[in-house]
């Protein structure tokens, strides 16, 4: 019973912050984009778990190697969404 209550409480806390924002750098441009998180420079995030805001994929606005981007990491780190370039 206590374990169940702890599990429910933990899930409630995690649900309160389902994502976090981090800075990253483009290592490989689209379509096979890869990014490196500023908070963990040894980790390269592969394209299969990255989504990109549609406006950043328009001709003339595409992401390039070295671009700094703002990324929303979905809870659990299973999905990364590139919001914007800066």
Secondary structure, DSSP 8 states (H G I E B T S, - for coil): -HHHHHHHHHHHHHHHT-EEEEEEEEEE-TTS-EEEETTEEEEEE-GGGEEE-GGGGSTT----TT-EEEEEEEGGGTEEEEEEE-
